[in-house]
Amino acid sequence: MFAPGDNGIAGFQVVVDSAGNPSLSLKWTLFNGWTTSAFVANGVLYAANGGGEHTTTLKVHQVQAINPTTGKVAWTGTIGVHHWSSPILANGILYMVDGNSGGFGSGTSGDLIAWSLG
């Protein structure tokens, strides 16, 4: 289970004890600023940092490809200021919006950025 939010993202594992009671066990944390919705595709966890209410105070905004087991960042793609934008993946292309088009401020300016993943 992955929990993005105010300070970054955390990875948990569901653990079941001998009595059959499930619980969550924290496996890793990545403290990199407000992180938006995350998803797993082809064994890789994707998330964007720098979202949320304080996006303008973070110096670097990135889409990140993360090892879902260890929390180690495998790849980053630089993006601009965004608010509640989240990356999406379709047909091997990772997409992310930034600027006003990504929900920061008002208006329609901004970028749609795409990365071809090998």
C-alpha positions as CSV (number, residue, x, y, z in Angstrom):
1,M,0.0,0.0,0.0
2,F,1.3,3.4,-0.9
3,A,0.4,6.6,0.9
4,P,1.3,9.9,-0.8
5,G,0.7,13.2,1.0
6,D,2.1,16.3,2.7
7,N,5.7,15.2,3.3
8,G,6.2,12.7,0.5
9,I,5.2,9.1,0.1
10,A,5.5,5.9,2.2
11,G,5.3,2.3,1.3
12,F,3.6,-0.2,3.6
13,Q,3.2,-4.0,3.5
14,V,0.1,-5.8,4.6
15,V,1.1,-8.3,7.4
16,V,-1.2,-11.0,8.8
17,D,-0.3,-12.4,12.2
18,S,-0.8,-16.0,13.3
19,A,-4.4,-15.2,14.4
20,G,-5.3,-13.9,11.0
21,N,-5.3,-10.2,12.0
22,P,-4.1,-7.9,9.2
23,S,-2.0,-4.8,9.9
24,L,0.2,-2.4,7.9
25,S,4.0,-2.4,8.4
26,L,6.0,0.6,7.2
27,K,8.7,-0.5,4.8
28,W,10.1,2.8,3.5
29,T,9.5,6.6,3.3
30,L,10.6,9.2,0.7
31,F,10.4,12.7,2.2
32,N,10.3,14.9,-0.9
33,G,7.5,17.4,-0.4
34,W,3.7,17.1,-1.2
35,T,3.3,14.1,-3.3
36,T,0.2,13.6,-5.4
37,S,-1.7,10.4,-6.3
38,A,0.6,7.5,-7.1
39,F,0.1,4.4,-9.2
40,V,1.9,1.2,-10.1
41,A,2.4,0.1,-13.7
42,N,4.7,-2.7,-14.9
43,G,6.2,-3.1,-11.4
44,V,7.1,0.6,-11.1
45,L,5.5,3.2,-8.7
46,Y,4.9,6.6,-10.3
47,A,4.2,9.8,-8.3
48,A,4.8,13.6,-8.7
49,N,6.3,15.7,-5.9
50,G,5.6,19.4,-5.4
51,G,1.8,19.2,-5.4
52,G,-0.5,20.5,-2.8
53,E,-1.0,23.9,-1.2
54,H,2.7,24.8,-1.0
55,T,3.9,23.9,-4.4
56,T,5.6,27.3,-5.0
57,T,7.8,26.8,-1.9
58,L,9.5,23.6,-3.3
59,K,12.5,24.3,-5.5
60,V,12.4,21.2,-7.7
61,H,9.2,19.5,-9.0
62,Q,9.5,16.0,-10.4
63,V,7.7,13.0,-11.7
64,Q,9.4,10.1,-10.1
65,A,9.7,6.4,-11.0
66,I,10.2,4.6,-7.7
67,N,11.0,1.0,-6.8
68,P,7.8,0.0,-5.0
69,T,9.6,-2.5,-2.7
70,T,12.5,-0.3,-1.6
71,G,11.4,3.3,-2.1
72,K,14.5,4.0,-4.2
73,V,14.0,6.6,-6.9
74,A,15.0,5.0,-10.2
75,W,14.2,7.9,-12.6
76,T,13.0,11.5,-12.4
77,G,11.5,13.9,-15.0
78,T,11.5,17.6,-14.2
79,I,8.2,19.4,-14.3
80,G,7.1,22.9,-13.4
81,V,4.9,24.2,-10.6
82,H,1.7,22.2,-10.3
83,H,-1.1,21.9,-7.7
84,W,-3.0,18.6,-7.6
85,S,-1.8,17.1,-10.9
86,S,-0.9,13.5,-11.0
87,P,0.9,11.5,-13.7
88,I,-0.7,9.0,-15.9
89,L,0.7,6.2,-18.1
90,A,-0.8,5.1,-21.4
91,N,0.8,2.9,-24.1
92,G,4.3,3.3,-22.6
93,I,4.0,7.1,-22.5
94,L,4.1,8.9,-19.1
95,Y,2.1,12.1,-19.1
96,M,2.1,15.0,-16.6
97,V,0.6,18.5,-16.7
98,D,2.1,21.5,-14.9
99,G,1.3,25.3,-14.7
100,N,-2.2,26.6,-14.7
101,S,-3.3,23.6,-16.8
102,G,-2.3,21.5,-13.8
103,G,-4.6,23.2,-11.4
104,F,-2.3,25.8,-10.0
105,G,-3.9,29.3,-10.0
106,S,-6.4,29.9,-12.7
107,G,-6.3,30.0,-16.5
108,T,-5.3,27.6,-19.2
109,S,-1.5,28.1,-19.5
110,G,0.9,25.3,-18.7
111,D,2.5,22.3,-20.3
112,L,1.6,18.7,-21.1
113,I,4.8,16.8,-20.8
114,A,5.3,13.3,-22.1
115,W,8.1,10.8,-21.7
116,S,8.5,7.6,-23.7
117,L,9.4,4.8,-21.4
118,G,11.6,2.0,-22.8
